[in-house]
Amino acid sequence: MTHPSVQLGFEALLASAEASNHAREQERATAHLPSSMLEGIPYYRLLIRQHHAAMLAADVDEAMRLRVEAALLARRLNGGETGILADDDAPGCVLARETSAEIGTVPLWGQEGEFIVTVGAMRVRIELKGMFCIGSRVSFWPGFAAHAVDMDRPYLSETGYRSFLGIHADPVPGLLPDEFVSKVIAAHVAGELKGRLLAIKPLRKREEGA
């Protein structure tokens, strides 16, 4: 019969060996990537440009490969650890923030940005996510948040806000980010809202359930 302490010691050795193997695999997978934020930011800008080109070409495999590369970069800058988006100072957040588009400018695909589109008579402020957005490894199209610009005019929702995530649509070559979000919003209005926009309720009324 094996003594419990011997068994526990053996399990600890296995766990240690597994951790060491994982660390070596991680190092091999990221050895070609920058290990400092100073070098990481320009490298991430390059990934964004390549990702933009892949999106315009509707090259799903290349776009996904570049998103994996971006995640590996952030993880290398995080010392090989997970939690690349844990807080504002986490590598993924820093990379996205330092390479974001100027406010009011339509970003490249893979670049975070904030800009305004007009769909019909409705103005919408868009917050487009980049390569680290939720679902970026499973959905070709990135998610975005849509905020009302004119709170006294009809909108997509009674709150003046709507999030669009997990957008499943066929890749379309040559489609720019502002064109994409406009098409998604127009389709939502025509389909889900049956062409009828909603009055935005004041916060007090929404809290009261009016």
TINULUM-731075 format. One record per atom (N, C-alpha, C, O): x, y, z; residue in three letters. Coordinates in steps of 0.05 Angstrom, whole numbers, padded with zeros to 5 digits, always signed. Example, Ala and Ser with C-alpha at 12.3 -4.5 7.8 and 13.67 -1.06 7.14 Angstrom:
BEGIN
+00264-00114+00156ALA+00246-00090+00156ALA+00264-00066+00156ALA+00285-00066+00169ALA+00257-00045+00142SER+00273-00021+00143SER+00258+00001+00157SER+00268+00023+00161SER
This chain:
BEGIN
+00017-00024+00000MET+00000+00000+00000MET+00017+00025+00000MET+00036+00027+00016MET+00011+00044-00018THR+00027+00068-00019THR+00019+00087+00003THR-00004+00092+00008THR+00039+00098+00017HIS+00034+00117+00039HIS+00023+00142+00027HIS+00032+00151+00006HIS+00003+00155+00041PRO-00010+00179+00030PRO+00010+00202+00025PRO+00007+00216+00005PRO+00031+00204+00042SER+00050+00226+00038SER+00066+00221+00012SER+00074+00240-00001SER+00072+00196+00006VAL+00087+00189-00018VAL+00070+00196-00042VAL+00080+00207-00062VAL+00044+00189-00041GLN+00026+00195-00063GLN+00023+00225-00068GLN+00024+00234-00091GLN+00021+00240-00046LEU+00018+00269-00049LEU+00044+00280-00060LEU+00043+00299-00076LEU+00067+00270-00052GLY+00092+00280-00062GLY+00095+00274-00092GLY+00105+00291-00107GLY+00086+00251-00101PHE+00087+00244-00129PHE+00069+00262-00146PHE+00076+00271-00167PHE+00044+00268-00135GLU+00026+00286-00149GLU+00037+00314-00151GLU+00034+00328-00171GLU+00052+00323-00130ALA+00064+00349-00131ALA+00086+00350-00152ALA+00089+00370-00166ALA+00101+00329-00154LEU+00122+00327-00175LEU+00109+00329-00203LEU+00120+00343-00221LEU+00087+00314-00207LEU+00074+00315-00233LEU+00064+00343-00239LEU+00066+00352-00262LEU+00052+00356-00219ALA+00042+00382-00223ALA+00064+00402-00230ALA+00061+00419-00247ALA+00087+00399-00216SER+00110+00416-00221SER+00121+00412-00249SER+00127+00431-00264SER+00122+00386-00257ALA+00132+00380-00284ALA+00113+00391-00305ALA+00122+00401-00326ALA+00087+00389-00300GLU+00068+00399-00320GLU+00070+00429-00322GLU+00069+00440-00344GLU+00074+00443-00300ALA+00077+00472-00300ALA+00102+00480-00315ALA+00102+00499-00330ALA+00124+00465-00311SER+00149+00471-00325SER+00146+00467-00355SER+00156+00483-00371SER+00133+00445-00363ASN+00128+00440-00391ASN+00112+00462-00404ASN+00117+00470-00426ASN+00091+00470-00389HIS+00074+00491-00400HIS+00089+00517-00403HIS+00086+00531-00423HIS+00107+00523-00384ALA+00123+00548-00386ALA+00142+00547-00410ALA+00145+00567-00423ALA+00154+00523-00414ARG+00171+00520-00437ARG+00156+00523-00464ARG+00166+00535-00483ARG+00132+00511-00465GLU+00116+00513-00489GLU+00108+00542-00494GLU+00108+00552-00517GLU+00101+00556-00472GLN+00093+00584-00475GLN+00117+00601-00485GLN+00113+00619-00502GLN+00141+00595-00475GLU+00165+00610-00483GLU+00170+00605-00513GLU+00177+00623-00527GLU+00168+00579-00521ARG+00172+00573-00550ARG+00152+00587-00568ARG+00159+00597-00589ARG+00127+00588-00559ALA+00106+00600-00575ALA+00108+00630-00577ALA+00098+00642-00596ALA+00122+00643-00558THR+00123+00672-00557THR+00151+00683-00560THR+00155+00707-00557THR+00170+00666-00565ALA+00199+00674-00566ALA+00204+00696-00587ALA+00222+00712-00584ALA+00188+00695-00609HIS+00192+00715-00630HIS+00179+00742-00625HIS+00183+00760-00640HIS+00165+00744-00602LEU+00151+00769-00596LEU+00166+00787-00577LEU+00183+00777-00562LEU+00161+00813-00578PRO+00174+00832-00560PRO+00168+00825-00531PRO+00147+00814-00524PRO+00187+00830-00514SER+00183+00824-00485SER+00181+00850-00468SER+00179+00848-00444SER+00180+00873-00481SER+00177+00898-00467SER+00154+00914-00480SER+00149+00911-00504SER+00141+00930-00464MET+00119+00946-00474MET+00129+00967-00495MET+00115+00974-00514MET+00153+00976-00491LEU+00165+00996-00509LEU+00166+00985-00537LEU+00161+00999-00557LEU+00173+00959-00540GLU+00174+00946-00566GLU+00147+00934-00573GLU+00141+00930-00597GLU+00132+00928-00553GLY+00106+00914-00558GLY+00086+00932-00572GLY+00070+00922-00588GLY+00085+00958-00565ILE+00065+00976-00577ILE+00069+00978-00607ILE+00049+00975-00622ILE+00093+00984-00617PRO+00096+00986-00646PRO+00090+00959-00660PRO+00080+00958-00683PRO+00097+00937-00646TYR+00091+00911-00658TYR+00061+00906-00660TYR+00051+00895-00679TYR+00047+00915-00639TYR+00018+00912-00640TYR+00005+00930-00661TYR-00015+00922-00674TYR+00017+00953-00666ARG+00007+00970-00688ARG+00010+00956-00715ARG-00008+00957-00732ARG+00032+00941-00718LEU+00036+00926-00742LEU+00015+00904-00745LEU+00004+00899-00766LEU+00009+00890-00722LEU-00012+00870-00723LEU-00039+00882-00731LEU-00054+00869-00745LEU-00045+00905-00721ILE-00070+00919-00728ILE-00071+00924-00758ILE-00092+00918-00771ILE-00050+00934-00770ARG-00050+00939-00798ARG-00054+00913-00814ARG-00068+00913-00834ARG-00040+00892-00806GLN-00043+00867-00819GLN-00071+00856-00816GLN-00083+00844-00835GLN-00082+00859-00792HIS-00109+00850-00787HIS-00130+00865-00803HIS-00149+00854-00814HIS-00126+00891-00806HIS-00144+00908-00823HIS-00144+00897-00851HIS-00165+00895-00864HIS-00120+00891-00862ALA-00118+00881-00889ALA-00132+00854-00892ALA-00146+00849-00912ALA-00129+00837-00872ALA-00142+00811-00872ALA-00173+00814-00872ALA-00187+00799-00885ALA-00183+00832-00856MET-00212+00837-00854MET-00222+00847-00881MET-00244+00838-00890MET-00208+00865-00893LEU-00217+00876-00919LEU-00217+00855-00941LEU-00232+00856-00960LEU-00199+00835-00937ALA-00197+00813-00957ALA-00217+00791-00949ALA-00218+00771-00964ALA-00231+00794-00927ALA-00249+00773-00917ALA-00234+00747-00913ALA-00245+00725-00918ALA-00209+00749-00904ASP-00192+00726-00899ASP-00196+00718-00869ASP-00181+00728-00852ASP-00214+00700-00864VAL-00221+00692-00837VAL-00197+00680-00823VAL-00191+00687-00800VAL-00184+00661-00836ASP-00161+00647-00823ASP-00139+00666-00815ASP-00128+00663-00793ASP-00132+00685-00832GLU-00111+00703-00826GLU-00119+00722-00803GLU-00103+00729-00786GLU-00144+00732-00804ALA-00154+00749-00783ALA-00153+00735-00756ALA-00144+00747-00736ALA-00161+00711-00755MET-00161+00696-00730MET-00132+00690-00721MET-00127+00691-00697MET-00115+00684-00740ARG-00087+00679-00732ARG-00074+00704-00719ARG-00060+00702-00700ARG-00080+00727-00730LEU-00069+00752-00720LEU-00081+00758-00692LEU-00067+00770-00675LEU-00106+00751-00687ARG-00117+00755-00660ARG-00104+00737-00640ARG-00099+00745-00617ARG-00097+00713-00648VAL-00082+00695-00630VAL-00054+00707-00625VAL-00045+00707-00602VAL-00042+00717-00645GLU-00015+00730-00643GLU-00017+00753-00623GLU+00001+00757-00607GLU-00038+00769-00625ALA-00041+00792-00607ALA-00044+00783-00578ALA-00032+00794-00560ALA-00059+00761-00574ALA-00063+00750-00547ALA-00036+00739-00536ALA-00030+00742-00513ALA-00021+00726-00553LEU+00005+00716-00545LEU+00024+00739-00538LEU+00039+00736-00518LEU+00023+00760-00553LEU+00039+00784-00547LEU+00033+00794-00519LEU+00050+00799-00503LEU+00007+00798-00514ALA-00002+00809-00488ALA+00007+00790-00465ALA+00015+00799-00444ALA+00005+00764-00470ARG+00012+00745-00450ARG+00042+00745-00444ARG+00051+00743-00421ARG+00058+00748-00465ARG+00087+00750-00461ARG+00094+00775-00445ARG+00111+00774-00427ARG+00080+00797-00451LEU+00085+00822-00436LEU+00075+00820-00407LEU+00082+00836-00390LEU+00059+00799-00402ASN+00048+00794-00376ASN+00064+00772-00361ASN+00055+00760-00342ASN+00088+00768-00371GLY+00105+00748-00358GLY+00096+00719-00362GLY+00103+00702-00347GLY+00081+00715-00384GLY+00071+00688-00389GLY+00046+00681-00374GLY+00036+00658-00377GLY+00036+00699-00359GLU+00012+00694-00343GLU-00014+00702-00357GLU-00013+00718-00376GLU-00036+00690-00349THR-00062+00699-00359THR-00069+00726-00346THR-00053+00737-00332THR-00093+00735-00350GLY-00101+00761-00338GLY-00092+00784-00354GLY-00086+00806-00343GLY-00090+00781-00381ILE-00080+00802-00398ILE-00100+00826-00399ILE-00093+00847-00409ILE-00124+00822-00390LEU-00144+00844-00389LEU-00155+00848-00361LEU-00177+00858-00357LEU-00139+00841-00341ALA-00149+00840-00313ALA-00156+00868-00303ALA-00175+00871-00287ALA-00141+00888-00311ASP-00147+00916-00302ASP-00135+00935-00322ASP-00124+00927-00343ASP-00137+00961-00317ASP-00129+00981-00336ASP-00099+00980-00342ASP-00090+00988-00364ASP-00083+00969-00323ASP-00054+00967-00327ASP-00045+00940-00339ASP-00021+00936-00343ASP-00064+00922-00344ALA-00057+00896-00355ALA-00048+00901-00384ALA-00058+00919-00398ALA-00030+00884-00394PRO-00018+00888-00421PRO-00038+00891-00443PRO-00035+00909-00461PRO-00059+00875-00444GLY-00079+00877-00465GLY-00092+00904-00465GLY-00097+00915-00486GLY-00099+00914-00442CYS-00112+00940-00439CYS-00093+00963-00448CYS-00102+00982-00461CYS-00068+00960-00440VAL-00049+00981-00447VAL-00044+00981-00477VAL-00044+01003-00489VAL-00041+00958-00489LEU-00037+00957-00518LEU-00060+00969-00533LEU-00057+00985-00552LEU-00084+00962-00525ALA-00108+00972-00538ALA-00111+01002-00535ALA-00117+01016-00554ALA-00105+01011-00511ARG-00108+01040-00505ARG-00087+01057-00520ARG-00094+01078-00531ARG-00063+01047-00520GLU-00041+01063-00532GLU-00042+01063-00563GLU-00029+01079-00575GLU-00057+01045-00574THR-00059+01044-00604THR-00087+01051-00614THR-00092+01047-00637THR-00104+01061-00597SER-00131+01067-00605SER-00132+01090-00624SER-00113+01107-00625SER-00153+01091-00640ALA-00156+01113-00660ALA-00163+01139-00646ALA-00175+01138-00624ALA-00157+01161-00658GLU-00165+01187-00648GLU-00195+01188-00647GLU-00209+01180-00665GLU-00206+01199-00625ILE-00235+01201-00622ILE-00247+01217-00646ILE-00238+01238-00653ILE-00268+01205-00657GLY-00281+01217-00680GLY-00271+01206-00707GLY-00282+01212-00728GLY-00250+01191-00706THR-00238+01179-00730THR-00246+01149-00731THR-00244+01135-00711THR-00254+01140-00754VAL-00261+01112-00758VAL-00236+01095-00755VAL-00217+01100-00770VAL-00236+01076-00737PRO-00211+01060-00733PRO-00207+01039-00754PRO-00225+01034-00770PRO-00183+01028-00754LEU-00177+01005-00771LEU-00190+00980-00758LEU-00196+00981-00734LEU-00195+00960-00773TRP-00204+00935-00762TRP-00183+00924-00742TRP-00160+00921-00750TRP-00191+00919-00718GLY-00173+00910-00697GLY-00163+00932-00679GLY-00151+00926-00658GLY-00169+00956-00686GLN-00162+00979-00670GLN-00187+00989-00655GLN-00208+00991-00666GLN-00184+00996-00630GLU-00206+01007-00615GLU-00211+01036-00624GLU-00192+01050-00630GLU-00236+01044-00623GLY-00242+01071-00632GLY-00270+01080-00625GLY-00288+01064-00618GLY-00274+01106-00626GLU-00300+01118-00619GLU-00307+01138-00641GLU-00291+01157-00645GLU-00330+01135-00653PHE-00337+01153-00676PHE-00368+01153-00678PHE-00382+01138-00665PHE-00378+01171-00695ILE-00407+01174-00698ILE-00415+01166-00727ILE-00402+01173-00746ILE-00437+01151-00728VAL-00449+01144-00754VAL-00477+01154-00754VAL-00490+01158-00733VAL-00488+01159-00778THR-00516+01167-00781THR-00531+01146-00797THR-00524+01139-00819THR-00551+01134-00784VAL-00567+01113-00797VAL-00595+01125-00800VAL-00609+01128-00780VAL-00603+01130-00824GLY-00629+01144-00828GLY-00626+01172-00817GLY-00608+01187-00825GLY-00644+01179-00798ALA-00642+01205-00785ALA-00629+01203-00758ALA-00629+01223-00743ALA-00620+01180-00751MET-00610+01175-00723MET-00579+01176-00722MET-00566+01163-00738MET-00569+01192-00704ARG-00540+01193-00700ARG-00533+01174-00677ARG-00546+01174-00656ARG-00512+01159-00681VAL-00504+01138-00661VAL-00474+01141-00656VAL-00458+01141-00675VAL-00467+01142-00631ARG-00438+01142-00623ARG-00429+01113-00619ARG-00441+01099-00602ARG-00410+01105-00634ILE-00400+01078-00634ILE-00375+01075-00618ILE-00356+01091-00621ILE-00374+01054-00601GLU-00349+01046-00589GLU-00342+01018-00600GLU-00354+00998-00593GLU-00323+01018-00619LEU-00316+00993-00632LEU-00293+00980-00617LEU-00273+00993-00611LEU-00295+00954-00612LYS-00274+00939-00598LYS-00253+00929-00617LYS-00257+00928-00642LYS-00230+00922-00606GLY-00207+00913-00622GLY-00203+00883-00621GLY-00222+00868-00618GLY-00178+00875-00623MET-00172+00846-00625MET-00175+00831-00599MET-00175+00806-00598MET-00178+00846-00577PHE-00182+00833-00551PHE-00211+00832-00542PHE-00217+00825-00519PHE-00230+00839-00560CYS-00258+00841-00552CYS-00270+00814-00545CYS-00259+00793-00554CYS-00292+00814-00531ILE-00306+00789-00524ILE-00314+00775-00549ILE-00326+00787-00567ILE-00308+00749-00551GLY-00316+00733-00574GLY-00298+00736-00598GLY-00305+00726-00619GLY-00276+00750-00595SER-00258+00755-00618SER-00246+00729-00630SER-00237+00729-00653SER-00245+00708-00613ARG-00233+00683-00623ARG-00253+00665-00636ARG-00246+00644-00647ARG-00279+00672-00635VAL-00299+00655-00646VAL-00317+00669-00667VAL-00330+00656-00684VAL-00317+00695-00667SER-00333+00711-00685SER-00315+00728-00703SER-00298+00743-00693SER-00319+00727-00729PHE-00304+00743-00748PHE-00308+00773-00743PHE-00289+00789-00744PHE-00333+00780-00738TRP-00340+00808-00735TRP-00338+00817-00706TRP-00347+00802-00688TRP-00325+00839-00700PRO-00322+00848-00672PRO-00348+00860-00661PRO-00366+00868-00676PRO-00350+00860-00635GLY-00373+00873-00622GLY-00370+00903-00620GLY-00348+00913-00623GLY-00392+00917-00615PHE-00390+00946-00611PHE-00413+00955-00594PHE-00434+00941-00591PHE-00409+00978-00581ALA-00430+00990-00565ALA-00441+01014-00580ALA-00426+01029-00593ALA-00468+01018-00579ALA-00481+01039-00594ALA-00495+01058-00574ALA-00513+01050-00560ALA-00487+01083-00573HIS-00498+01103-00555HIS-00514+01124-00571HIS-00505+01133-00592HIS-00536+01133-00560ALA-00551+01154-00573ALA-00536+01180-00571ALA-00524+01186-00550ALA-00536+01196-00592VAL-00524+01223-00591VAL-00545+01243-00583VAL-00539+01261-00567VAL-00569+01240-00594ASP-00591+01259-00588ASP-00611+01246-00570ASP-00628+01230-00580ASP-00610+01251-00545MET-00626+01238-00525MET-00656+01245-00527MET-00673+01231-00516MET-00662+01266-00541ASP-00691+01274-00544ASP-00703+01264-00570ASP-00725+01272-00577ASP-00689+01246-00584ARG-00699+01235-00609ARG-00702+01205-00607ARG-00688+01192-00591ARG-00719+01193-00623PRO-00723+01163-00622PRO-00697+01149-00628PRO-00679+01158-00643PRO-00695+01125-00615TYR-00669+01111-00616TYR-00674+01080-00617TYR-00697+01071-00619TYR-00652+01065-00616LEU-00653+01036-00616LEU-00665+01024-00591LEU-00677+01002-00591LEU-00663+01039-00569SER-00673+01028-00543SER-00682+01051-00526SER-00676+01074-00531SER-00697+01044-00505GLU-00708+01065-00487GLU-00686+01075-00469GLU-00690+01096-00456GLU-00664+01062-00467THR-00642+01071-00450THR-00622+01089-00464THR-00605+01101-00451THR-00623+01090-00490GLY-00603+01105-00505GLY-00577+01090-00509GLY-00557+01101-00517GLY-00578+01064-00504TYR-00554+01047-00506TYR-00562+01019-00516TYR-00582+01009-00508TYR-00544+01008-00532ARG-00548+00980-00540ARG-00521+00968-00547ARG-00504+00981-00560ARG-00516+00944-00537SER-00491+00929-00543SER-00496+00909-00565SER-00516+00894-00564SER-00478+00907-00584PHE-00480+00887-00605PHE-00456+00868-00602PHE-00433+00876-00608PHE-00461+00844-00594LEU-00439+00824-00590LEU-00447+00798-00605LEU-00471+00793-00609LEU-00427+00782-00611GLY-00432+00756-00624GLY-00447+00759-00650GLY-00466+00745-00655GLY-00438+00777-00667ILE-00451+00782-00693ILE-00442+00760-00713ILE-00418+00759-00720ILE-00460+00744-00721HIS-00454+00722-00739HIS-00465+00728-00767HIS-00489+00727-00771HIS-00447+00735-00784ALA-00454+00742-00812ALA-00431+00734-00829ALA-00408+00733-00820ALA-00437+00728-00854ASP-00415+00720-00873ASP-00395+00742-00876ASP-00402+00766-00876ASP-00369+00735-00879PRO-00349+00755-00885PRO-00355+00770-00911PRO-00364+00757-00931PRO-00350+00796-00912VAL-00355+00812-00935VAL-00329+00827-00942VAL-00320+00843-00926VAL-00318+00823-00965PRO-00293+00837-00972PRO-00298+00867-00976PRO-00319+00875-00987PRO-00278+00883-00968GLY-00279+00912-00973GLY-00297+00928-00954GLY-00300+00952-00958GLY-00309+00915-00934LEU-00327+00929-00916LEU-00311+00943-00894LEU-00297+00930-00879LEU-00314+00969-00892LEU-00300+00985-00871LEU-00317+00985-00845LEU-00341+00980-00846LEU-00303+00991-00823PRO-00317+00990-00797PRO-00343+01007-00795PRO-00363+00998-00784PRO-00342+01032-00805ASP-00366+01049-00803ASP-00388+01038-00821ASP-00412+01041-00813ASP-00382+01026-00843GLU-00402+01014-00861GLU-00414+00990-00847GLU-00438+00985-00848GLU-00397+00975-00834PHE-00406+00950-00820PHE-00426+00957-00798PHE-00448+00945-00797PHE-00419+00975-00780VAL-00437+00981-00758VAL-00463+00994-00768VAL-00484+00989-00756VAL-00461+01010-00789SER-00486+01022-00800SER-00504+01000-00811SER-00529+01002-00807SER-00493+00980-00824LYS-00510+00958-00835LYS-00522+00942-00813LYS-00545+00934-00815LYS-00507+00936-00792VAL-00517+00921-00769VAL-00540+00936-00755VAL-00561+00924-00749VAL-00536+00961-00751ILE-00557+00977-00738ILE-00582+00979-00756ILE-00604+00976-00746ILE-00578+00984-00781ALA-00601+00986-00800ALA-00616+00959-00800ALA-00641+00959-00801ALA-00602+00937-00800ALA-00615+00911-00800ALA-00630+00906-00774ALA-00652+00894-00774ALA-00619+00915-00752HIS-00633+00913-00726HIS-00659+00929-00726HIS-00679+00919-00716HIS-00657+00953-00736VAL-00681+00970-00737VAL-00703+00958-00754VAL-00726+00957-00747VAL-00695+00948-00778ALA-00714+00936-00796ALA-00726+00910-00786ALA-00749+00904-00790ALA-00709+00894-00773GLY-00718+00868-00763GLY-00729+00868-00735GLY-00753+00864-00732GLY-00712+00872-00715GLU-00721+00870-00687GLU-00741+00892-00680GLU-00760+00887-00666GLU-00737+00916-00691LEU-00755+00938-00684LEU-00777+00942-00704LEU-00794+00960-00701LEU-00777+00926-00725LYS-00797+00928-00747LYS-00799+00957-00758LYS-00821+00966-00765LYS-00776+00970-00759GLY-00775+00997-00770GLY-00784+01019-00752GLY-00785+01042-00760GLY-00790+01013-00727ARG-00800+01033-00708ARG-00780+01038-00686ARG-00774+01021-00669ARG-00769+01062-00685LEU-00751+01070-00664LEU-00766+01076-00638LEU-00790+01079-00639LEU-00751+01077-00616LEU-00764+01080-00590LEU-00756+01107-00577LEU-00735+01117-00582LEU-00775+01118-00562ALA-00769+01142-00547ALA-00751+01135-00523ALA-00756+01115-00510ALA-00730+01151-00519ILE-00712+01146-00496ILE-00725+01157-00471ILE-00732+01181-00469ILE-00728+01139-00451LYS-00741+01147-00426LYS-00720+01161-00408LYS-00697+01152-00407LYS-00729+01181-00393PRO-00710+01193-00373PRO-00702+01172-00353PRO-00717+01153-00349PRO-00679+01175-00341LEU-00668+01155-00322LEU-00688+01149-00300LEU-00691+01126-00292LEU-00701+01170-00289ARG-00720+01166-00267ARG-00742+01148-00274ARG-00750+01130-00259ARG-00753+01151-00298LYS-00775+01134-00307LYS-00766+01105-00311LYS-00781+01086-00306LYS-00741+01102-00321ARG-00731+01075-00326ARG-00728+01061-00299ARG-00734+01037-00297ARG-00718+01075-00279GLU-00714+01064-00252GLU-00741+01056-00239GLU-00742+01037-00224GLU-00761+01071-00246GLU-00788+01066-00234GLU-00803+01045-00250GLU-00824+01035-00242GLU-00792+01037-00273GLY-00805+01017-00290GLY-00828+01028-00306GLY-00845+01013-00315GLY-00828+01055-00309ALA-00850+01067-00324ALA-00847+01063-00354ALA-00863+01073-00369ALA
